[in-house]
Amino acid sequence: MKRRSGQLTTAAQISRKENLVFYGHSGTGKTFFFEALDQQVVEAGMRVAWFRLEDLGALMRAHRADDSIT
């Protein structure tokens, strides 16, 4: 489901526990946007995890069928 950044303004909206993928060219404010959003989420008592695409791919490749991770 695509959303515009203006729709991601409150931690209540994040409480649906959907994964977010945010992409764009260098210098467009992605990190700044998510740091501000993460602050709202943490203040609401939820957890935040950041993954670089390369790290997420490695984690997925390491995952085993028995739900263990190497």
C-alpha positions in Angstrom: 0.0 0.0 0.0 1.5 3.3 -1.0 1.2 6.3 1.3 2.4 9.8 1.0 4.8 11.1 3.7 2.1 13.6 4.9 0.0 10.6 6.0 2.7 9.3 8.4 2.5 12.1 10.9 1.5 10.4 14.2 2.6 7.3 16.1 -1.0 6.2 16.2 -0.9 5.6 12.5 2.3 3.5 12.9 0.6 1.4 15.6 -0.9 -0.8 12.8 2.6 -2.4 12.8 3.0 -2.2 9.0 6.5 -2.3 7.6 7.7 0.9 5.9 10.0 1.2 3.0 11.1 4.7 2.2 13.3 5.4 -0.8 14.5 8.3 -2.8 17.5 10.0 -4.2 20.4 11.1 -2.0 19.7 14.4 -0.1 15.9 14.3 -0.2 15.4 14.1 3.5 14.7 10.4 4.1 16.9 10.0 7.2 15.7 13.3 8.6 12.0 12.3 8.1 12.5 8.9 9.7 14.5 10.2 12.7 11.6 12.5 13.5 9.0 9.8 13.0 11.1 7.3 15.1 11.2 9.8 17.9 7.3 9.9 18.0 7.2 6.1 17.9 9.7 5.7 20.7 7.9 8.3 22.8 4.7 6.3 22.3 6.4 3.3 23.9 6.9 1.3 20.7 10.2 0.0 19.2 12.0 1.0 16.1 14.4 -1.0 13.9 16.5 0.3 11.1 18.0 -1.8 8.4 20.1 -0.9 5.4 19.0 -2.8 2.4 22.2 -4.8 2.3 21.9 -5.8 5.9 18.2 -6.8 5.6 19.1 -9.0 2.6 21.9 -10.7 4.5 19.5 -11.3 7.4 16.9 -12.8 5.2 19.4 -15.1 3.5 20.6 -16.3 6.9 17.1 -17.2 8.1 16.4 -20.9 8.2 13.2 -22.9 7.7 13.1 -23.8 11.4 12.9 -20.0 12.3 16.5 -19.9 13.6 19.0 -17.5 12.4 22.7 -18.2 11.7 
